[in-house]
Amino acid sequence: MIHVTAQQVARSVGRSLCGKTSFPHSYEAFALSTRSSSSVNSSSSGGAGYGNVHHQMLPGDESENLFRHVANPKTISVIGAPMTFGQPFVGTDSSPALLREQGLLKDLSSLGWRVEDLPDLDFNNICSEADASLSLLGGDHSIGIGSLAGILRAKPETGVIWVDAHADLNTPDISESGNMHGMPLGIMMKELVPDRRVIPGLEWMEEGTSPRLRPDSLVYVGLRDIDKAERKCIRELGIKAFTMYDIDHLGIGRVMDLAIDHLLAKDPNRPIHLSYDIDAVDPLHAPATGTAVRGGLTWREAHFVCEHVVKSGALASAEIVELNATLSDGQGASETIELGHQLIAALCGECIF
Ligand SMILES: NC(=[NH2+])NCCC[C@H](N)C(=O)O
């Protein structure tokens, strides 16, 4: 059963222009989107309710070059991708504005970055070009179709860490829900969709060079809600998957070492793209999301994932997705947006010491 039509699918013709990544998309149906209020009502309760807590934003040791894939001086291009059609709930489209309102960009510059604040993607006419380092503010996880297409065109050797409760490895043929946010990885894999021209609206993906994501270039962290068909694909394709069971068993430190090792063992100079779905985190800390699942990452584990990828020196781009302030009231919405904000700061080098 497919709810999402061709018009609602990302059109992304990423191209590499002298080291630049470009993200043209076209979500024609986006014009129909009704943006909800961009402010979070924090008066009522929800979420864990930690009350008034302190958070210190300090960059790591400046003498270490932790971002070897980023131009010097350290520059980050921030693009909002306000997409909400990949799943049934309106609201993920407000997150870029909410993150900006919370002072995200100011924090990134206080962490020592030159911040290139690019306009939000306009899904009718999109072509965004970002310099070496890119941060996308989702939107639902269907934006991964566009970002991966663009990133792999610019840097085909990129390895991907997909932090998520879900595998997002469905295809229109096997998806139980028909929701596009559950398909970005399936659509990027040749083994699962050999010719994307058969999917109405995705014909553009086969134009020109269209690098695919190889199963051995992907690592999952945080899985705990996998569809039956996805499980079969993960096994048959031999995709490295660290589920919540592995995190319980090995600890997040060992899991992240193994995840990074899997991508960098053969080529330590390879760039890493980190795709962070907020639903990887336990709903106790991130209740404002559309497909919440119990038993997720703790607050510290959620941060550690980012901090440790930064320490590898290989992080080149990242996206944070599925924040939806309309799906939790008051405190829960604020805490979710705040966590998203902090995770982006951690991806930009903010750390404890
Ligand atoms: N990015 C997400 N939150 N994905 C949830 C996907 C859930 C389910 N597996 C589906 O395909 O519908």
Ligand as a Chemical Component Dictionary entry (heavy atoms), coordinates in Angstrom:
data_LIG
# 
_chem_comp.id                   LIG 
_chem_comp.type                 NON-POLYMER 
_chem_comp.pdbx_formal_charge   1 
_chem_comp.three_letter_code    LIG 
# 
loop_
_chem_comp_atom.comp_id 
_chem_comp_atom.atom_id 
_chem_comp_atom.alt_atom_id 
_chem_comp_atom.type_symbol 
_chem_comp_atom.charge 
_chem_comp_atom.model_Cartn_x 
_chem_comp_atom.model_Cartn_y 
_chem_comp_atom.model_Cartn_z 
_chem_comp_atom.pdbx_ordinal 
LIG N1 N1 N 0 12.722 7.405 9.597  1  
LIG C1 C1 C 0 11.762 6.782 10.268 2  
LIG N2 N2 N 1 11.296 7.296 11.393 3  
LIG N3 N3 N 0 11.328 5.639 9.771  4  
LIG C2 C2 C 0 10.279 4.857 10.333 5  
LIG C3 C3 C 0 9.927  3.724 9.417  6  
LIG C4 C4 C 0 8.916  2.810 10.045 7  
LIG C5 C5 C 0 8.547  1.615 9.195  8  
LIG N4 N4 N 0 9.618  0.691 9.107  9  
LIG C6 C6 C 0 8.097  2.055 7.827  10 
LIG O1 O1 O 0 8.753  1.770 6.854  11 
LIG O2 O2 O 0 7.073  2.684 7.728  12 
# 
loop_
_chem_comp_bond.comp_id 
_chem_comp_bond.atom_id_1 
_chem_comp_bond.atom_id_2 
_chem_comp_bond.value_order 
_chem_comp_bond.pdbx_ordinal 
LIG N1 C1 SING 1  
LIG C1 N2 DOUB 2  
LIG C1 N3 SING 3  
LIG N3 C2 SING 4  
LIG C2 C3 SING 5  
LIG C3 C4 SING 6  
LIG C4 C5 SING 7  
LIG C5 N4 SING 8  
LIG C5 C6 SING 9  
LIG C6 O1 DOUB 10 
LIG C6 O2 SING 11 
# 
